[in-house]
Amino acid sequence: MDLPPVNLAELLRHPDDLDKITTLKAEFMRKKAAVDSQLRSGLREQLETTQAGMNGLSEGQKTVQQIKEEMMKIDKICSESQDMITDFATINLVSQAHRNFGAVETMRRNLETFSERLDAIDRMLNEDDEDPENMPNLLAIHYELTQLRNIRDDAIEQIQRGDDPGLQSTLEDYFSRLDKYIEWFDVNITLVAMSLINLVIADNNSLVVRFALIIEAEEKSDQRVLALQEALKDHKEMATRFQSITDGAKTVRGYKDKFLKAIKTFAEDQFKESREKFLGDPDMLDKSLKWYFNDLNAVKIGMTPLMPKKWKIFKTWATIYHGLMHDYLIALIDDPGTSSAHTLAIISWPEAYYRKMTKLGMKQDELTPHVIDNREAELVRDFRALIIKFLDEWIDRIYKQECKDFADRNVEGGNLDQDEYGYFRTKNLVDLWRMLREQVDAAGNSKRADVVEGVIDAMFQRLRTRQQSWQKMLEDEAARYELQPLQGLACGHSQRPNCLYRRQ
């Protein structure tokens, strides 16, 4: 866990702060113990994970070696069998010719029916557009499109081997209609992916399951393509021997990535609405993010049984959402337009957030990074500094006005009141105490003891400084009169707290 750096100059800015050293030491020791405990736990888990990984690698190496040995045996048997069969070369040639003839016949039939099958897909897509809540043909459309895409890929691959650009261009024109229906289907898939939460809530499990089957099939296809590409890269000669008899997709189509991207896009749209509500009312942070936990709860309860277990869909969904929550809050914190009230709401949010996520089954250490990058202490200091800044500005402005009023005390229409005993009284005390009360209220609204404590300490320090400044100013003023004979200055300031000066 990353902790913000401790600035002793900030913590011990005044002599009175030295009294806090014992408390600060105890607090830092507590934090150190917590961090040490987390480090030990993390180190133990890391060692266990590393050991498990090493064991897995060892087992994998053994398995690979066994496969290699078995492949060598098979290759040896194949080589020996050729010598055992009379006229094997002729039989192999006839067999290959038969396979080629069958492949050509299949390709001819596929090309002849290609346009007709596209028309059927067109009808099914239109039917699904008329019933977007159920899309009854989604699975059938995917199957047909997959078959036609494979036909196109096989045909283009064979033409590329023949090195005939003219014929390749003709085929590409012939297959061009397919792209239109692929895009149409992709739009429908994205629509379903963006509506999964609502579908689960509406108990439309059929569409969710069909969607999951499609994504799972595409995921397996992509894994197979990637494995073939790796084989071509590492064992080019061997892989080339089997490439011509490999059916299926030839390129990665990335439907699983599109699915995960749709989850993110769906949440981002809701975060935009939450941002508007929160900026309009700082007290709306919790309510504006209610959808967040409702979505995760729907995924955990309703969607998990409908998706492949290997996806760990709830954890996947929660991880994506958590990353967006982190980005959302950090953007608000770093936004210059965010007010102190918004910052206070964000400071108090992590505790409630992690408590709710724990109830859903996600522990805090499973959610990385920290939802606000452990910046609570920094934000508290900034908020406290903001209040103290306003406090300093007010006190400084009031003190300057009082100094001016005191200097003009003998001027007609001066701004100082005088009681029946001849003592001057400042008119700014009411404003001063009202300002102090407002700053205390602002600190209290944070509902954080550390903020209130820091502001109160700052107030005492400023009031003490104010008193000392007044004392010095009065002493300097009195010294001027002491130099003049028969002109003494009788000031009862020390006896009367609101007295500034007594007229002679």
N, C-alpha and C positions, 0 to 999 in steps of 0.2 A: 504494500500500500504506500503510495507516494504521499508524504506529509509536507505541508508548506514550510519553508525555512523560518526559523525563529529569529526575530530581530530584537536583540536585547535593548537596543537604543529606544525602540518603541515601547517595550514593556517597562523599562526603568528610566522614564524621562524626567522624573522629579525625585527629590530626596525622600519624600514620603513613600515612594514606591519600594524602597528598600525593605519596608516591613512585609512586603509580599513575597520576599525571596523564599521563605520556608514553604509557603503555599505553592509557589511556582515550581519549586524543586519537587515537591510531592506530586504535583500534576505531571511534570515531565517524567518522573520515575514511573508513574502509572502508565503513561503513554509508551514509554520505553519497554516496559514489561509486556504490554499488549502487542507491540511490534515484534519483540523477541519471540513471543508465543506464535505469532503468525508466521514468522520466518522459519521457526522450527517445524511448524506444521507444513508449510510450503516445501521446505527442504525434504521432509520425509516423503511427501507425496511425489515430489520430483524424482527422488531416488527410486521409489517404487515404480513410477512410470518408466524411468530409464531402464530399470532392470527388466520390466515386462517387455519393453521394446527390444532390448538385447536378446531376450529369450525368443521373441517373435522372429527376429532376424536370423537367429541360429536355426530355428525350425524351418524358416523359409529357405535358407541355404540348403538344408538337408533335402527339402522337398524338390527344389530346383535340380539338385544333383541326381535325385532319383528319377525325375522326369527325363533328364538328359540321358541317363543310362538306359531308360526304357526306350527312348527315341532311337538311340543307337542300335538297340536290339531289333527294333522294328525295321530300321533301315537295312540292317544286315539281313534280316529274314526276307525283306522285299528283294534285295539284290540276289540272294541265293535262290529265291523262288523263280526268278526269271530264267535262270539256267536249268531249273528242273522241268519247266513246261516247254514242250516242243512247239516251235513256231510262235513263241511268245511275242516276238516283234510284230508279226503279222496280225495276231489277235489284238495286240495293243493298238495298232494303227486302225484296224476296223472299229474297235471300241471308241477310239477318239473321234473317228469320222461320224459314228452314230451319235455321240454326244453333241458334236458340233451341229449335226443335222437337226437334232432335237432342239438345241438352243436357238437355231435360226428359225425353226418353225414356231417356237414359242414367241420369239421377238416379232415375227411377222404378224402373228395373231394379236399380240399386244398392241402393235402399231395400228392395226385395222380397227380395233375396238377402243382405242385411246379416246377419240373424240366422243364416242357414245358414252363412255364412262364419265367423261367430264360433264356431259349434259345431265347425267344422273346426279352427280355431285351438286350441280347447280340447283336442281330441284330440291335436294335435301337441305341445302344451305338456305334457300328461300323459305322452306317450311320451318326451319329453326328460327329464322328471323321473325316469323309470325308468332312463334311461341318462345320468346327469349328466356322465360322463367324455367323452362324444362329442357329445351333443345334436345328433342327425342332422337335426333339423328347424329348427335355429336360423335359417338363411338364409330358408327358406320362411315361417317365422312372421313374420320381420321384413318380408318383402315384403307379406304379407297385411295385417299391422297397419298398415303405411305406407299401403296403398291405402285401408283403412277409415278411417284418421285423416284422409286427404285428403278422402274422401267426406263425413265429418262436418264438417270445416272448411268445405268448399264449401257444404254445405246450410245451416249456421248463418250463414255470410256472406250468402247470398241472403235468408234470412229476416230478418236484421238490416236489409237494405236495404228490405224491405217494411214494417218498423216494426210488426210484429205480435207483441207480447209473449206472447200466449196460444199462438200456433203455435210460437214459439221454445221455450217451456217444454215443449211436447209433443215436439218434436224432441230436446231435451236428455234427456228421460226415455227416449226410444226408443234413444238412443245411450249410455245410462248403462252398459250392460254392457261396453262397449268399455274403459272405464277399468280394470276389473278385470283384463283380459288385458294391458293395457299395463303395469300394475304387476307382473304376473306375469313378463312378458317382461323388464322392467327388472331384476328380481331375478336372473334367469338371466344377463343381460348383466353385471351386477356380479359375479356368481359367477365367470364366465369371466375377467373383468378381474382379479380377485383371484387367479386361479389360473394366470395366463399363464406365470409362471416355471416352475411345476411341469409345465405342459403342454409347454413347450419341452424341459424335461429328460426328460419321458416320451416325447418325439418325437411328440407328438400335433399335428402341423403342420396337419392339416386344420381342426381347430377354431380354431386361432390365425388361420389365413387367413380363415376365414368371419367370425370376429369382426372382423378388420381391415377386411374388405369392408363390413360393416355400419357401423362407425364412420366409414369414409371416405365412404360414401353419406350418412350423417347430417351429416357435416361440410360436404359440398357443399351439402346442402339448407339448412343454417343460413346458409352464406355467401350463398346465393341470396336467402333471406328478408331478411337484413341489407341486401343490396344494394337490394332492392325498398323496404325501409323508408327507406333513405337517399334513394332516388329520390323517394319520396313526400314526404320532408321538403324536398328541394331543388328538385324540379321536379314539384310536385303536379299541375298540370294535365296534363302529358304522361304521368305515371305512371298517372293515373286512367284514361286512355284504354286502357291495356294491362292494367290490373288484372283486368278481367272475363274476359280470355282467358288469364289466368295459372293454370296447373295447379300442383299440388304443395302442399307445406306452407305454412301461413300464419303460423306462429309458430316461433321458435327452440326446438329440443328439447334441445340441449345434451349430446348423447351423448359428444362429444369431451371436454368438461369432466368428465363423469362418469368417463370412462376415466382421465383424469389424476388425478382425486381418488381413484380406486380404487388407483392405484399408490402414492399417498401413504399411504392407509389401511393397505395391505398392509405397507408398510415400518414404519409407526408401531407396528403390533402386534409386529413383531419387535424394534424398539428397546425396547419395554417389557420383553420377555424378557431382552434384553441388559443392561438396567439392573439387573435383579434379580441376574443372574450377576455383574456387575461390582461391585455394592455388597457382594455376599457374599465376593468375593475380588478385590482390586485387581490381581492378576496376570492376571486373566481378560479384560482389556480387548481384547486382540488376538483371543483365541479367541472371545469373546462376539460379536465383529463379523465373524467369518469369513463369515457368510451374506451380508453386505453386498457383498463383492467377488465372491462366487460368483454372486449375482444379476446383477450388472453384467456379469460374464463370460458368463453364459447369454444375456443380452440382446444382447451384442455378437456372439457367435458364432451363436447359434441363432435369435434373434428378428429381427434386422435384415433378413435376406433375406425374411422373411415379411410385413414391414410396408411401407407406401408409403415410397419414398425421401424424399419431401418432409417427412415427419414427423421425420426424423433421430432415430429412436426411441432410439438409444443415448445420444446427447447429451441428449435430453429426459429420459430415465430417470436418467442420471447427475446432471443438474442438480437434479432433484427429490430424489434421494437425498442429494446433498451438502447441500442446504438443511436436510434433516432431521438429518443428521449434525452440522451446525453447531448447530442448536437443542438437540440431545441433549447435546452436550459443554458448551455454555454453561450449560444448566440444571444439569448436574452441578457445574460450577465455582461457580455462584451458590448452590447448595444448602448451607445451613448445616450439614446433617447429613453432608456429604461429608468424609471424613477426609483427612489430609495424604498418606497413602499413595495414595489415589485421585487426589488432585491431581497427585502426582508422575507417576503413570501417564499422566494426560492431558497433562502438559507434554511428555512424550517421544513422544506419539502423532502429532502433525502430520507429523514427518519421515517416519515409516513410512507414514502415510496417503497423503501426496502421492507417495511413491515407488511405491506400489501403483497409485494412480490413473494415474500416468504410464505404467506398464506396460500399463494397460488402454486408453491412448490419450487420456487427458484431462490436459492440461497444467495446472500450478498456476494460471496466469493466466486459465484458462478457468473456474475454480471460484471463484466469489465468493458470499458474502464469505469471508474467511479462516476456516478451520474452527474456530479458537478466537479469532478477532478479534485475532490478533497479541498475545495476552496472556501469552506465555511469560515475558518478562522480569518482568512484574508478578507472575506466579505464583511464579517463582523467588525474587523478593524476599520475597514473603509467606511462603513455606516457610522460607527462611533466617531471616526475622524470628521465625517460630514457634519454631525450634530455639533461637535466641538468647534468646528470651523464657524458655523453660524453663531455659536455662543461667543466666540472671540470677536466676531465682527460686531455683534450687538453691544457687547461690553465696551469695546474700543470706541464705538460711535457714541455711546452714552457718556463715557468718560471724557471724551473730547468736548462734548457739548457742556458737560458740567464744569470743566476747566474754563471754558469760555464764559459761562454764566458767572463763575466765581470771580474771574478777572473783571467782569463788568458789573460787579455787585453794587457799586456806588453810582452807576449810570442810571439816569431816570428811565423808568420802564424796564428795569432789569428782570431777568427770568428767575430770580430767587425769591421765595416766600420768606417772610419774617414773622416769628411768633411774638407773643406778648412780652417775652423776655429779651427780645432783640436778637435772637439766634436765627441764622439763615437756615433754610431747609430747601433741598433740591426737589424739583418737581418730577424728576426722572425715576424716583424709587419705584413708583407704581409700574412704570413701563419695564423697569429692570426685573422686578419680581414676576410680572406677567410673562416676560420672555423666558425666565428660568423655569417657570411652571410649564410653559409650552414645550421646552426642550426635554423636561422630565417626562411629560406625556408622550412625546415622540419616542423617547427611549423605551418607555413602558409598553408602547404599542408593538415593539419588537418581540415582546414576551420572552426575552432572553436576559437572564440575570447578568451575564457578562457585559452586555451593552449598557444596562442601567447602572451597574457598578462603575463602569468606566466614565460615564457621563457625570454621575454624582461626584466622583473624585475630581474630575476636571472642573466642575463648578466650584467646589471648595477651594481648589488651587487658584482659580481666577478671582474668586471673592477675596481670598487672602492677599493676592497680588494687588487687587483694587484697593483694599484697605491700606496696604503699605504705600501705594502710590499717593493716596490722599494724605496719609500721615506725612510723607516727605514734602508734598506740596504745601501743606499747612506750616510745617516747620520752616521751609524756605521763606514763606510769606511772613512768618513771625520774625525771622531773623532780620528782615528788612527794617522792621519797626524797632527792633532792639538797638539798632545802630543810631536811631534818632532819639535824643533825650526828651523826656516827658511825654513820650508817645508809646505807651505800652499796649500790648495786645492781650486782651483777656478772652481767651477762647475756652469755652466749656465743652469742647468736642469730645474730650476723653470721658466727660461725665454724662453727656447727652448723645446717644448714638446717631441721631439724624442731624446733629448740628454741624454746620460747615464753618461758620464764622459769626462772631458777634460784632455788630456795628458799634464803633466808639463815638 
